[in-house]
């Protein structure tokens, strides 16, 4: 898990790829898919470390850090989803 990367929560690659939203909708879905995959990976990492902690192979600070990182990534994915949904609803309410 890379916690030293730049950007919000280490998501600079997702933000930069979704900046060109108007170019293709496929790019947006791929970027959001990557974001969800990263959040899922962080959840799996936290789960593995939790189990390792119960077996005595990981320290409590490592587990807490992994859980906090997973929570941050999930919250980031939810915020992006909410923005996409709100933009879509705004577009559908525009009069043509």
Buried (B, 14 or more C-beta within 10 A) or exposed (E): BEEEEEEEBBBEBBBEBBEEEEEEEEBBEEBBEBBBEBBBEBBEBBBEBBEBBEEEEBEEEBBBBBBEBBBBBBEBBEEBEEEBEEEEEEEEEEEE
